[in-house]
Amino acid sequence: MTDQAVDTDGVRLSGHSSQDSGFLGRTRELKELRADIERAGLDTLAGKKAPRARVLLIAGKPGSGRSALAGELVRQIADRYPDGVLRARLAEPDGTPVPVGRTARELLAELGLPVPAGAAEDDLTASFREALDGRRRVLLLDDAVDAEQVDALLPDTPDCLVVAVSRGPLTGISDVRPCTLGGLDTKSAVELLSRNTGSVRITVDPRAAEGLVEACQAQPAALVLAGGWLAARPKTAVADLAKQLHAEGDEGSALDRVFRLVHASLPAPAARTLRLLALAPAGLADPHTASALAGCSVGGARTTLDDFVALGLLRRTAGPLPQYEVPGCLHPLLVALTEAHDRPAELQLARARMLERTVRLLQSCRAITETDNPEAREKLQGMPRALRFPTPRAAADWLRLRRPALLASARLAVADGELDTLARRLMSQLVRATVAHFGTHAAAPDLYGVHRLVLDVAERRDLPRERAAALLNLGDLDARTGRLTEALARYRAALDAARAAQDPYATGRAMESVGGTHQELGDYDRATDWFGRALAERLARGEREDAARLYGRIATAHTYAGRYGEAQRGWRAALAGYRKLDDVAAYARALSELARVQEYAGRPEESLRTCQEAVEWARRAADVRLQAALHLRLADTLEHLGDTTAAGLHRSAAERMLGEEIQEFQEVREAQGSDSDDSSPGSGPSAYEIRSASGKD
């Protein structure tokens, strides 16, 4: 079969209309499954309302066409569920169960709902079930390993339907409607062969075709491979292949025997490339992955991957870039072949090459966004052409398409334990590229998982500096999602690690973060104490810019506590620091904050004079938004003093500066209770980042 997009275990073919999906056989099973949807459940028979969604189970061995049958069922009934279909795979290619929290996170993201970084599994599954309340959706859960995975995601509404695919029964879920698969009927199996090989060879020897179906035990995956093998050999008779399979004896399953035959018929380089695809993260490979694993050119790798698609060994995934998936039923067979034919050292070397290639692609992906950085442009031009992206859009598309494989690469590299240096570089570049293209907020759920992996490596290798960095990053993400208690614990642990590493930057950063968290918790005394400790560290190292900023943070904490005298002293100290640094913009912002405190303290005349001075400094700094904010503050102060005419003049000046932005600007200002300047010297430490892993590019 050429380019037939075979389902993981199935018999669906591409190139067919929506009326004719290309699905073969299983007429009885489809009829029974559709009847089970309408059949009354146990609760209904007992006179109760069904509390949860109905579960249809399609059970069978890998390669039996269970995923294809589930897909065809969903296609046929989709019009009954106007809210759409959600799909998730509950097992890794090696059969390891996917954590339920990760699945729930992906499903929530597919629904376009916010996914808090680091949220607990129970919260994620509860949010997912809540999102399906009052909806009519189909949830297709493929490769379910156990009943617990399905139960945690089961919608709490009878209007939804769950179609689960598994090897065996899902004991523990009530009222499951099972459908167990065997082989295809002979007519459908022969038709599947004819679609691959052409009808002539089947027509001239129909008995041989039936014999081949019997040798393949009518299993769809085995028939696909047999058809691909015959399609590549147009002069070979169907009977010849059937004889070869019978000669193999009864060792292993029919799929195993056909797969061994196909592998043995490949040229040695192609056979080795096929085996090494067992190392592809998440079972997903692209030409770069195959090139790095096999040590060949990218063009040669793509040709080989396309040949594998024609043989039924791989299938292409939908998307703008070439990507291929190893069918789940073939993954354990590939693993067995690598163990039999390849030395562990060779596999480790191939894995290292793949990770190194991924690191370089991520470097290129990030560098193309830094168009104003001459050093980044020079580094990008020094890379091989095959590793360069033509545009930032192409790089973003690649990053989005490869996201599951990239995250899986990081997890596998950390689990390996022998490639920690490469793993740290991979995770560092993954964080930077993701933030460069999608921003910290949008990427936060993925970043949380990556930083936890960095922490695992740092603790395993006893790397206190990396441990501090990972804890700081995790603490930042916890703080942004409102988990302040967890964030405080992370920051304190980061402080211990930073001190052990004798890292002054991380030590000061951790102290400041502890203070900021106490401030968010409303404990202003502890906040000022920790800010003071961080200030002492900065002053001892002569870091005047950070010291001036910390004076502002201390003043802000005093302001929240209502200690306006201490707050004014703090802002005056910050002003002195910014004056020495000749930082005009920061000096103007600090003056604006001092004016605010004076207003809070009931000194409108002083606030008016300070605000007027701040306007002049903001003008020197060419900060139009700050000038407008200060004019609005002057207007408010003048109104309090009874000078409405002057207040009107300042409001008009602000309107001229901001134009159409004025209404939105005032709404933000009122919501924040400030001049809406996000970069004031009293802002939190989130803008001061620390690298999460090795600084090596």
C-alpha positions as CSV (number, residue, x, y, z in Angstrom):
1,M,0.0,0.0,0.0
2,T,1.5,3.4,-0.9
3,D,0.8,6.4,1.4
4,Q,-2.3,4.8,2.9
5,A,-2.3,6.5,6.3
6,V,-3.1,3.2,8.1
7,D,-4.5,3.7,11.6
8,T,-2.4,2.6,14.5
9,D,-3.9,-0.9,14.5
10,G,-6.2,-0.5,11.6
11,V,-7.5,-0.8,8.2
12,R,-8.6,2.7,7.2
13,L,-7.2,3.9,3.9
14,S,-6.8,7.5,2.7
15,G,-8.0,8.9,-0.6
16,H,-11.7,8.1,0.0
17,S,-14.7,10.4,0.2
18,S,-16.5,11.1,3.5
19,Q,-19.3,8.8,2.3
20,D,-16.8,6.0,1.7
21,S,-14.3,6.2,4.6
22,G,-12.2,3.3,3.2
23,F,-13.0,1.3,6.3
24,L,-13.3,-2.5,5.6
25,G,-15.4,-5.1,7.4
26,R,-16.5,-5.1,11.0
27,T,-20.2,-4.7,9.9
28,R,-21.5,-6.8,12.8
29,E,-19.3,-5.1,15.4
30,L,-20.4,-1.6,14.3
31,K,-24.0,-2.6,14.4
32,E,-23.7,-3.9,17.9
33,L,-21.8,-0.9,19.1
34,R,-24.4,1.5,17.7
35,A,-27.1,-0.5,19.3
36,D,-25.3,-0.4,22.7
37,I,-25.5,3.4,22.6
38,E,-29.3,3.3,22.5
39,R,-29.7,0.3,24.9
40,A,-30.9,1.2,28.4
41,G,-28.3,1.1,31.1
42,L,-28.5,-0.5,34.5
43,D,-29.5,2.7,36.1
44,T,-32.3,3.3,33.6
45,L,-33.6,-0.2,34.2
46,A,-33.6,0.5,37.9
47,G,-35.6,3.7,37.4
48,K,-32.6,6.1,38.1
49,K,-31.1,8.7,35.9
50,A,-27.7,7.7,34.5
51,P,-25.1,9.7,36.5
52,R,-22.2,9.5,34.1
53,A,-21.4,9.0,30.4
54,R,-21.9,5.6,28.8
55,V,-18.6,3.7,28.1
56,L,-18.2,1.5,25.0
57,L,-15.1,-0.7,25.1
58,I,-13.4,-2.0,22.0
59,A,-10.9,-4.6,23.1
60,G,-8.4,-6.5,21.1
61,K,-4.7,-7.2,20.6
62,P,-2.5,-4.5,19.0
63,G,-2.8,-4.9,15.3
64,S,-6.4,-6.1,15.4
65,G,-7.8,-2.9,14.0
66,R,-9.3,-1.8,17.3
67,S,-8.3,1.9,16.9
68,A,-9.6,2.0,13.3
69,L,-12.9,0.5,14.5
70,A,-13.2,3.1,17.2
71,G,-12.4,5.9,14.7
72,E,-15.0,4.6,12.2
73,L,-17.7,4.3,15.0
74,V,-17.0,7.9,16.0
75,R,-17.2,9.1,12.4
76,Q,-20.6,7.4,11.9
77,I,-22.1,8.8,15.1
78,A,-20.4,12.3,15.2
79,D,-23.6,14.1,14.0
80,R,-25.4,13.0,17.1
81,Y,-22.9,14.9,19.3
82,P,-22.8,18.5,18.0
83,D,-20.2,19.6,20.5
84,G,-17.5,17.5,18.8
85,V,-15.0,14.8,19.4
86,L,-12.1,14.8,21.8
87,R,-9.3,12.3,21.3
88,A,-6.5,11.2,23.7
89,R,-4.0,8.4,23.8
90,L,-3.5,6.9,27.2
91,A,-0.3,4.9,26.7
92,E,3.2,5.7,25.6
93,P,4.6,3.7,22.6
94,D,6.3,1.3,25.0
95,G,3.0,0.7,26.9
96,T,3.7,2.9,29.8
97,P,0.5,4.6,31.1
98,V,0.3,8.3,30.4
99,P,-0.3,10.2,33.6
100,V,-3.9,11.2,33.9
101,G,-3.0,14.8,34.8
102,R,-1.1,15.2,31.5
103,T,-4.0,13.8,29.5
104,A,-6.5,16.1,31.3
105,R,-4.2,19.1,30.6
106,E,-4.0,18.3,26.9
107,L,-7.8,17.9,26.6
108,L,-8.4,21.2,28.4
109,A,-6.0,22.9,26.1
110,E,-7.8,21.3,23.1
111,L,-11.0,22.8,24.5
112,G,-9.3,26.2,24.6
113,L,-9.7,26.4,28.4
114,P,-7.0,27.9,30.7
115,V,-4.6,25.3,32.2
116,P,-2.8,26.5,35.3
117,A,0.8,25.5,35.4
118,G,1.6,22.8,38.0
119,A,-2.1,22.2,38.9
120,A,-2.7,18.9,40.7
121,E,-4.1,15.9,38.8
122,D,-7.4,15.9,40.7
123,D,-8.0,19.6,40.0
124,L,-7.2,19.0,36.3
125,T,-9.6,16.1,35.9
126,A,-12.3,17.9,37.9
127,S,-11.9,20.9,35.6
128,F,-12.2,18.7,32.5
129,R,-15.3,16.9,33.7
130,E,-16.8,20.3,34.6
131,A,-16.0,21.5,31.1
132,L,-18.2,18.8,29.6
133,D,-21.3,19.5,31.8
134,G,-24.3,20.2,29.6
135,R,-22.3,19.2,26.5
136,R,-22.8,16.4,24.0
137,R,-19.4,15.2,23.1
138,V,-17.7,12.0,22.2
139,L,-14.5,11.2,24.1
140,L,-12.3,8.7,22.3
141,L,-9.6,7.2,24.7
142,D,-7.2,5.1,22.8
143,D,-4.7,2.6,24.3
144,A,-6.2,2.6,27.8
145,V,-4.0,0.6,30.1
146,D,-6.4,0.3,33.1
147,A,-9.8,1.4,34.3
148,E,-8.5,4.1,36.6
149,Q,-7.3,6.2,33.6
150,V,-10.7,6.1,32.0
151,D,-12.7,6.6,35.2
152,A,-10.8,9.8,36.1
153,L,-11.8,11.3,32.8
154,L,-15.4,10.0,32.6
155,P,-17.8,12.9,32.1
156,D,-20.4,13.3,34.8
157,T,-23.2,13.6,32.2
158,P,-25.1,11.0,30.3
159,D,-25.2,13.2,27.3
160,C,-21.6,12.4,26.5
161,L,-20.2,9.1,25.2
162,V,-16.9,7.5,25.9
163,V,-15.3,5.1,23.4
164,A,-12.4,3.4,25.0
165,V,-9.8,1.2,23.3
166,S,-7.9,-1.3,25.3
167,R,-6.2,-4.7,25.2
168,G,-8.6,-6.2,27.7
169,P,-11.6,-5.5,30.1
170,L,-11.8,-2.3,32.1
171,T,-12.8,-3.9,35.4
172,G,-14.1,-1.4,37.9
173,I,-16.2,0.8,35.5
174,S,-19.9,-0.1,35.8
175,D,-22.1,-0.8,32.8
176,V,-19.2,-1.0,30.2
177,R,-20.4,-2.3,26.9
178,P,-17.5,-4.5,25.5
179,C,-16.7,-5.4,21.9
180,T,-13.9,-7.9,21.5
181,L,-12.2,-8.1,18.2
182,G,-10.7,-11.1,16.3
183,G,-9.6,-11.2,12.7
184,L,-11.3,-9.6,9.7
185,D,-13.8,-11.6,7.7
186,T,-12.2,-13.3,4.7
187,K,-13.8,-11.1,2.0
188,S,-12.7,-7.9,3.7
189,A,-9.2,-9.3,4.3
190,V,-8.8,-10.2,0.7
191,E,-10.1,-6.8,-0.4
192,L,-7.5,-5.2,1.9
193,L,-4.8,-7.2,0.1
194,S,-6.1,-6.2,-3.3
195,R,-6.0,-2.5,-2.4
196,N,-2.3,-2.9,-1.6
197,T,-1.2,-5.2,-4.4
198,G,-3.6,-4.5,-7.1
199,S,-6.5,-6.7,-8.1
200,V,-4.7,-8.8,-10.8
201,R,-2.6,-11.0,-8.5
202,I,-5.7,-11.6,-6.3
203,T,-8.0,-12.4,-9.2
204,V,-5.7,-14.9,-10.9
205,D,-5.1,-16.9,-7.7
206,P,-8.0,-16.3,-5.2
207,R,-7.1,-19.4,-3.2
208,A,-3.6,-18.2,-2.6
209,A,-5.0,-14.9,-1.4
210,E,-7.2,-16.7,1.1
211,G,-4.2,-18.8,2.1
212,L,-2.2,-15.6,2.8
213,V,-5.1,-14.2,4.8
214,E,-5.1,-17.4,6.9
215,A,-1.3,-17.2,7.4
216,C,-1.9,-13.6,8.6
217,Q,-4.7,-14.8,10.9
218,A,-6.8,-12.1,9.2
219,Q,-5.2,-9.5,11.4
220,P,-5.3,-6.0,9.7
221,A,-1.8,-4.9,10.6
222,A,-0.3,-8.1,9.4
223,L,-2.2,-7.9,6.1
224,V,-1.1,-4.3,5.6
225,L,2.6,-5.3,6.0
226,A,2.0,-8.3,3.7
227,G,0.4,-6.1,1.1
228,G,3.2,-3.5,1.3
229,W,5.8,-6.2,0.8
230,L,4.0,-7.6,-2.2
231,A,3.4,-4.1,-3.7
232,A,7.2,-3.6,-3.6
233,R,7.7,-6.8,-5.5
234,P,5.2,-6.8,-8.4
235,K,6.6,-10.0,-9.9
236,T,6.2,-12.0,-6.8
237,A,3.1,-14.3,-6.5
238,V,0.8,-14.1,-3.6
239,A,1.3,-17.9,-3.0
240,D,5.1,-17.4,-2.6
241,L,4.6,-15.0,0.3
242,A,2.0,-17.4,1.9
243,K,4.6,-20.3,1.6
244,Q,7.3,-18.2,3.3
245,L,5.0,-17.3,6.2
246,H,4.0,-20.9,6.6
247,A,7.7,-21.9,6.6
248,E,8.2,-19.5,9.6
249,G,6.1,-21.9,11.7
250,D,4.0,-20.8,14.7
251,E,6.7,-18.9,16.5
252,G,5.2,-15.5,17.6
253,S,2.1,-13.9,16.3
254,A,1.1,-13.5,12.7
255,L,2.1,-9.8,12.9
256,D,5.5,-10.8,14.3
257,R,6.2,-13.2,11.5
258,V,5.3,-10.8,8.7
259,F,7.2,-8.0,10.4
260,R,10.4,-10.2,10.7
261,L,10.0,-11.1,7.0
262,V,9.7,-7.4,5.9
263,H,12.7,-6.4,8.1
264,A,14.8,-9.2,6.7
265,S,14.0,-8.1,3.1
266,L,15.2,-4.5,3.7
267,P,18.7,-3.4,2.7
268,A,21.0,-3.3,5.7
269,P,21.1,0.5,6.1
270,A,17.3,0.8,5.9
271,A,16.8,-2.1,8.3
272,R,19.1,-0.4,10.8
273,T,17.2,2.9,10.4
274,L,13.9,1.1,11.0
275,R,15.2,-0.5,14.2
276,L,16.5,2.8,15.5
277,L,13.1,4.4,15.1
278,A,12.3,2.5,18.3
279,L,14.2,5.4,20.0
280,A,12.0,8.1,18.4
281,P,10.3,10.0,21.3
282,A,6.6,9.5,21.5
283,G,6.9,7.2,18.4
284,L,7.2,10.4,16.3
285,A,10.0,10.9,13.8
286,D,10.8,13.5,11.2
287,P,13.7,13.5,8.7
288,H,16.0,15.2,11.2
289,T,15.3,12.6,13.9
290,A,15.9,9.7,11.4
291,S,19.0,11.4,10.0
292,A,20.5,11.8,13.5
293,L,19.7,8.3,14.6
294,A,21.1,6.6,11.5
295,G,23.9,9.0,10.8
296,C,22.8,9.8,7.3
297,S,21.8,12.9,5.4
298,V,18.4,14.6,6.0
299,G,17.4,14.0,2.4
300,G,18.3,10.4,2.5
301,A,16.4,9.9,5.8
302,R,13.3,11.4,4.3
303,T,13.5,9.1,1.3
304,T,13.8,6.1,3.6
305,L,10.9,7.2,5.8
306,D,8.7,7.6,2.7
307,D,9.7,4.1,1.6
308,F,8.6,2.8,5.0
309,V,5.3,4.5,4.6
310,A,4.8,2.6,1.3
311,L,5.6,-0.7,3.1
312,G,3.1,0.1,5.8
313,L,5.8,0.4,8.5
314,L,5.0,4.0,9.2
315,R,2.3,6.5,8.6
316,R,2.4,10.2,7.9
317,T,0.8,12.5,10.4
318,A,-1.2,15.5,9.3
319,G,0.6,18.8,9.3
320,P,2.5,21.4,7.2
321,L,5.8,19.6,7.8
322,P,6.9,16.0,7.2
323,Q,6.4,13.9,10.3
324,Y,5.9,10.2,10.7
325,E,4.5,7.9,13.4
326,V,5.5,4.4,14.3
327,P,2.2,2.3,14.6
328,G,1.8,1.3,18.2
329,C,1.5,-2.4,17.4
330,L,5.0,-2.3,15.8
331,H,6.9,-0.5,18.6
332,P,7.5,-3.6,20.8
333,L,8.6,-5.5,17.7
334,L,11.1,-2.8,16.9
335,V,12.4,-2.8,20.4
336,A,12.9,-6.6,20.3
337,L,14.8,-6.2,17.0
338,T,17.1,-3.6,18.4
339,E,17.9,-5.8,21.4
340,A,18.7,-8.6,19.0
341,H,20.8,-6.8,16.4
342,D,22.3,-3.6,18.0
343,R,24.8,-3.3,20.8
344,P,23.7,-1.1,23.8
345,A,26.7,1.3,23.1
346,E,25.4,1.8,19.5
347,L,21.9,2.6,20.7
348,Q,23.3,5.0,23.3
349,L,25.4,6.8,20.6
350,A,22.3,7.0,18.3
351,R,20.3,8.5,21.2
352,A,23.0,11.0,21.9
353,R,23.2,12.0,18.2
354,M,19.4,12.5,18.2
355,L,19.5,14.7,21.4
356,E,22.4,16.8,20.0
357,R,20.5,17.4,16.7
358,T,17.4,18.4,18.7
359,V,19.5,20.8,20.8
360,R,20.9,22.5,17.6
361,L,17.4,22.7,16.0
362,L,16.1,24.4,19.1
363,Q,19.1,26.8,19.1
364,S,18.2,27.7,15.5
365,C,14.5,27.9,16.3
366,R,15.3,30.5,19.0
367,A,18.0,32.4,17.2
368,I,15.8,33.3,14.2
369,T,13.6,35.3,16.6
370,E,16.5,37.5,17.7
371,T,16.7,39.5,14.5
372,D,18.1,42.5,16.3
373,N,21.0,40.5,17.9
374,P,24.1,40.5,15.6
375,E,25.7,37.7,17.7
376,A,22.6,35.5,17.2
377,R,22.5,36.2,13.5
378,E,26.1,35.3,13.1
379,K,25.6,32.1,15.0
380,L,22.6,31.2,12.9
381,Q,24.5,31.8,9.7
382,G,27.2,29.5,10.9
383,M,24.8,26.6,11.2
384,P,24.4,24.1,8.4
385,R,21.7,25.0,6.0
386,A,19.7,21.9,6.9
387,L,19.4,23.2,10.5
388,R,18.2,26.7,9.6
389,F,14.6,27.8,9.4
390,P,13.7,30.2,6.5
391,T,11.4,32.4,8.6
392,P,10.3,32.8,12.3
393,R,6.9,31.5,11.2
394,A,8.4,28.3,9.9
395,A,10.3,27.9,13.2
396,A,7.2,28.4,15.2
397,D,5.3,25.8,13.1
398,W,8.1,23.3,13.6
399,L,8.1,23.9,17.4
400,R,4.3,23.5,17.6
401,L,4.3,20.4,15.5
402,R,7.2,18.8,17.3
403,R,6.0,19.8,20.8
404,P,4.9,16.3,21.9
405,A,8.1,14.7,20.6
406,L,10.3,17.5,22.2
407,L,8.6,17.1,25.6
408,A,8.9,13.3,25.3
409,S,12.6,13.7,24.4
410,A,13.2,15.6,27.6
411,R,11.3,13.0,29.7
412,L,13.2,10.1,28.1
413,A,16.6,11.9,28.4
414,V,16.1,12.4,32.1
415,A,14.8,8.9,32.6
416,D,17.8,7.5,30.8
417,G,20.2,8.9,33.4
418,E,23.3,8.4,31.3
419,L,23.0,11.6,29.2
420,D,22.3,14.2,31.8
421,T,24.6,16.8,30.3
422,L,22.7,16.6,27.0
423,A,19.4,16.4,28.8
424,R,20.2,19.7,30.6
425,R,21.2,21.4,27.4
426,L,18.0,20.1,25.7
427,M,15.8,21.4,28.4
428,S,17.5,24.8,28.6
429,Q,17.1,25.3,24.8
430,L,13.5,24.0,24.9
431,V,12.6,26.6,27.5
432,R,14.3,29.4,25.6
433,A,12.8,28.5,22.2
434,T,9.3,28.1,23.7
435,V,9.3,31.4,25.5
436,A,10.8,33.2,22.5
437,H,8.0,32.0,20.2
438,F,4.9,31.7,22.5
439,G,5.7,33.7,25.6
440,T,6.1,32.7,29.2
441,H,2.4,32.8,30.0
442,A,1.2,30.6,27.1
443,A,4.1,28.2,27.6
444,A,3.8,28.0,31.4
445,P,2.2,24.5,31.6
446,D,5.0,23.0,29.5
447,L,7.7,25.0,31.3
448,Y,6.5,23.7,34.6
449,G,7.0,20.1,33.5
450,V,10.4,20.9,32.0
451,H,11.7,22.7,35.2
452,R,10.6,19.7,37.3
453,L,12.7,17.5,35.0
454,V,15.6,19.9,35.5
455,L,15.1,19.6,39.2
456,D,15.2,15.8,38.9
457,V,18.5,15.8,37.1
458,A,20.0,18.4,39.5
459,E,19.0,16.4,42.6
460,R,20.3,13.1,41.0
461,R,23.6,14.7,40.1
462,D,23.9,16.8,43.2
463,L,24.1,20.1,41.3
464,P,23.1,22.8,43.7
465,R,23.2,25.7,41.2
466,E,20.9,24.0,38.8
467,R,18.7,22.9,41.7
468,A,18.4,26.5,42.8
469,A,17.5,27.7,39.3
470,A,14.9,25.0,38.8
471,L,13.3,25.8,42.2
472,L,13.2,29.5,41.5
473,N,11.5,28.9,38.1
474,L,9.0,26.5,39.6
475,G,8.4,29.0,42.4
476,D,7.7,31.8,39.9
477,L,5.2,29.6,38.1
478,D,3.5,28.6,41.4
479,A,3.3,32.3,42.4
480,R,1.7,33.3,39.1
481,T,-1.0,30.7,39.5
482,G,-1.8,31.8,43.1
483,R,-0.1,28.8,44.9
484,L,1.8,31.2,47.2
485,T,2.4,28.7,50.0
486,E,4.0,26.2,47.5
487,A,5.9,29.1,46.0
488,L,7.3,30.2,49.3
489,A,8.5,26.6,50.0
490,R,10.2,26.5,46.6
491,Y,12.0,29.8,47.2
492,R,13.3,28.8,50.6
493,A,14.6,25.5,49.2
494,A,16.2,27.5,46.3
495,L,17.9,29.8,48.9
496,D,19.4,26.8,50.6
497,A,20.6,25.4,47.3
498,A,22.0,28.8,46.1
499,R,24.0,29.2,49.4
500,A,25.3,25.6,48.9
501,A,26.4,26.6,45.4
502,Q,27.9,29.9,46.6
503,D,25.9,31.6,43.8
504,P,25.4,35.2,44.8
505,Y,22.9,36.0,42.1
506,A,20.6,33.1,42.9
507,T,21.0,33.8,46.6
508,G,19.8,37.4,46.2
509,R,17.1,36.3,43.7
510,A,15.8,33.8,46.2
511,M,15.8,36.3,49.1
512,E,13.9,38.8,47.0
513,S,11.4,36.2,45.9
514,V,10.8,35.1,49.5
515,G,10.1,38.7,50.3
516,G,7.8,39.2,47.3
517,T,5.8,36.1,48.3
518,H,5.4,37.3,51.9
519,Q,4.2,40.6,50.5
520,E,1.6,38.8,48.3
521,L,0.5,36.9,51.5
522,G,0.0,40.2,53.3
523,D,2.9,39.7,55.8
524,Y,4.6,43.1,55.2
525,D,6.9,42.8,58.1
526,R,8.5,39.7,56.8
527,A,8.5,41.1,53.3
528,T,10.5,44.2,54.3
529,D,12.9,41.9,56.3
530,W,13.6,39.7,53.4
531,F,13.9,42.6,51.0
532,G,16.4,44.1,53.4
533,R,18.5,40.9,53.5
534,A,18.5,40.9,49.7
535,L,19.5,44.6,49.7
536,A,22.4,44.0,52.0
537,E,23.7,41.3,49.6
538,R,23.4,43.7,46.6
539,L,25.1,46.5,48.5
540,A,28.0,44.2,49.6
541,R,28.7,43.4,46.0
542,G,28.3,46.9,44.8
543,E,25.3,46.1,42.6
544,R,23.8,49.6,42.7
545,E,21.1,49.2,40.1
546,D,19.6,46.2,42.0
547,A,20.1,48.0,45.3
548,A,18.1,51.0,44.1
549,R,15.3,48.7,42.9
550,L,15.2,46.9,46.2
551,Y,14.9,50.2,48.1
552,G,11.7,50.7,45.9
553,R,10.4,47.2,46.9
554,I,11.0,47.9,50.6
555,A,9.1,51.2,50.2
556,T,6.2,49.5,48.4
557,A,5.9,47.0,51.3
558,H,5.8,49.8,53.8
559,T,3.2,51.6,51.7
560,Y,0.9,48.5,51.8
561,A,1.4,48.3,55.5
562,G,0.4,52.0,55.9
563,R,3.9,53.1,57.1
564,Y,4.1,56.1,54.9
565,G,7.1,57.7,56.6
566,E,9.2,54.6,56.1
567,A,7.9,54.3,52.5
568,Q,9.0,57.9,51.7
569,R,12.5,57.2,53.1
570,G,12.7,54.1,50.9
571,W,11.7,56.0,47.8
572,R,14.2,58.8,48.6
573,A,16.9,56.2,48.9
574,A,15.9,54.7,45.6
575,L,16.0,58.2,44.0
576,A,19.5,58.7,45.3
577,G,20.6,55.4,43.7
578,Y,19.0,56.2,40.3
579,R,20.5,59.7,40.3
580,K,24.0,58.2,40.8
581,L,23.3,55.7,38.0
582,D,22.0,58.5,35.8
583,D,18.9,56.4,35.0
584,V,16.5,59.1,34.0
585,A,13.5,56.9,33.3
586,A,13.8,55.0,36.6
587,Y,14.3,58.3,38.5
588,A,11.0,59.6,37.0
589,R,9.1,56.5,38.0
590,A,10.5,56.6,41.5
591,L,9.4,60.2,41.8
592,S,5.9,59.2,40.7
593,E,5.8,56.5,43.4
594,L,7.0,59.0,46.0
595,A,4.2,61.4,44.9
596,R,1.7,58.6,45.4
597,V,2.9,57.8,48.9
598,Q,2.8,61.5,49.8
599,E,-0.8,61.6,48.6
600,Y,-1.7,58.6,50.7
601,A,0.0,60.3,53.7
602,G,-2.4,63.3,53.4
603,R,0.2,65.7,52.0
604,P,-1.4,66.8,48.7
605,E,0.8,69.9,48.3
606,E,4.0,67.9,48.6
607,S,2.6,65.3,46.3
608,L,1.7,68.0,43.8
609,R,5.3,69.4,43.8
610,T,6.8,65.9,43.5
611,C,4.5,65.0,40.7
612,Q,5.3,68.1,38.8
613,E,9.0,67.3,39.1
614,A,8.3,63.7,38.0
615,V,6.6,65.1,34.8
616,E,9.7,67.0,33.9
617,W,11.9,63.9,34.4
618,A,9.5,61.7,32.4
619,R,9.7,64.3,29.6
620,R,13.5,64.0,29.7
621,A,13.2,60.2,29.5
622,A,10.7,60.5,26.6
623,D,8.3,58.2,28.4
624,V,5.0,59.4,27.0
625,R,2.8,56.9,28.9
626,L,4.4,57.9,32.2
627,Q,3.9,61.6,31.4
628,A,0.3,60.9,30.7
629,A,-0.1,58.9,34.0
630,L,1.5,61.7,35.9
631,H,-0.8,64.4,34.3
632,L,-3.8,62.3,35.4
633,R,-2.4,62.0,38.9
634,L,-1.8,65.8,38.9
635,A,-5.5,66.2,37.8
636,D,-6.7,64.1,40.7
637,T,-4.5,66.0,43.2
638,L,-5.6,69.4,42.0
639,E,-9.3,68.3,42.2
640,H,-8.7,67.3,45.8
641,L,-7.2,70.8,46.4
642,G,-10.2,72.4,44.6
643,D,-8.5,73.7,41.5
644,T,-10.8,72.1,38.9
645,T,-9.6,74.4,36.1
646,A,-5.9,73.2,36.4
647,A,-7.1,69.6,36.8
648,G,-9.0,69.9,33.4
649,L,-5.9,71.2,31.7
650,H,-3.8,68.2,32.9
651,R,-6.5,65.8,31.8
652,S,-6.5,67.4,28.4
653,A,-2.7,67.0,28.2
654,A,-3.0,63.3,29.1
655,E,-5.7,62.8,26.4
656,R,-3.5,64.5,23.8
657,M,-0.6,62.2,24.7
658,L,-2.5,59.0,24.7
659,G,-5.1,59.7,22.0
660,E,-7.5,56.8,21.6
661,E,-5.8,54.9,24.4
662,I,-7.0,57.2,27.1
663,Q,-10.2,55.3,28.1
664,E,-8.4,52.0,28.3
665,F,-5.5,53.6,30.1
666,Q,-7.7,55.1,32.8
667,E,-9.6,51.8,33.3
668,V,-6.3,50.0,33.9
669,R,-5.1,52.8,36.1
670,E,-8.3,52.6,38.2
671,A,-8.1,48.8,38.4
672,Q,-4.5,48.9,39.6
673,G,-4.8,51.9,41.8
674,S,-1.7,53.3,40.3
675,D,-0.3,54.9,37.2
676,S,-0.4,51.6,35.3
677,D,3.3,51.6,34.8
678,D,4.3,47.9,34.9
679,S,8.0,48.6,35.0
680,S,8.1,50.7,38.1
681,P,11.1,50.2,40.5
682,G,8.8,48.5,43.0
683,S,7.7,45.7,40.6
684,G,8.1,42.1,41.5
685,P,11.1,39.9,40.7
686,S,9.5,38.1,37.8
687,A,11.4,40.2,35.3
688,Y,14.7,39.0,36.8
689,E,15.3,35.5,35.5
690,I,17.9,32.9,36.1
691,R,18.9,30.2,33.6
692,S,17.3,26.9,34.4
693,A,20.2,24.8,33.3
694,S,23.7,25.0,31.8
695,G,24.5,28.2,30.1
696,K,26.1,26.4,27.2
697,D,24.4,26.9,23.8
